[in-house]
């Protein structure tokens, strides 16, 4: 005979397995989309390509090429010959605040 505790453990185990499989498949699809992204070179034709794109935006592209650091390149502590740079991304978000007195945003 199967006890209710065993059924509860089996049910929760199946639920967790289903949840983790769903999350795995979701992340695997995202990784596949990144792998299929077109690869573009960082060169003089890139600004013209972005300007010609719809909405002046290229969705899901991989940029390849050599970049120059603004100050000094970062050196790896673990691999002597590896260097890198940090990309600074500034995102300015405009928020609207509801004015209840004027009833407007």
Beta strands, then each sheet from edge to edge (+ up, - down):
strand 1: 38-41
strand 2: 61-64
strand 3: 74-75
strand 4: 83-84
sheet 1: 1+ 2+
sheet 2: 3+ 4-
end
